[in-house]
Amino acid sequence: MLRQQDRIGQLKPGLDADIIAVQGDPTTDIGALANVAFVMKGGVVYKRSGMPVAISSR
């Protein structure tokens, strides 16, 4: 990941990011990762069914 600090590691418009959403704080309770609410990969949101979920843009 050398020399990509301007593209990754932040949640900002125009940057690449994959997100795993959990309830709780996995830095204090690793068990929070056992209950994933959704995953966003490549701008597409996936819920437990594995099917893409449409999201609206503001």
TAUR-V488008 format. One line per field, one symbol per residue. phi: phi as a letter, one per 20 degrees, with the letter a starting at -180 (. if undefined). psi: psi as a letter, one per 20 degrees, with the letter a starting at -180 (. if undefined). A space follows every 50 residues. Layout:
phi: ???
psi: ???
This chain:
phi: .fmdfedcncdbgneebdcdeceodffdbgfgffcffacdcmndecdgfn efdfceef
psi: kpkjiihrjqnqpiqppppopqpaoiiinhihiimpgrpopkjpppahii qqppqqq.
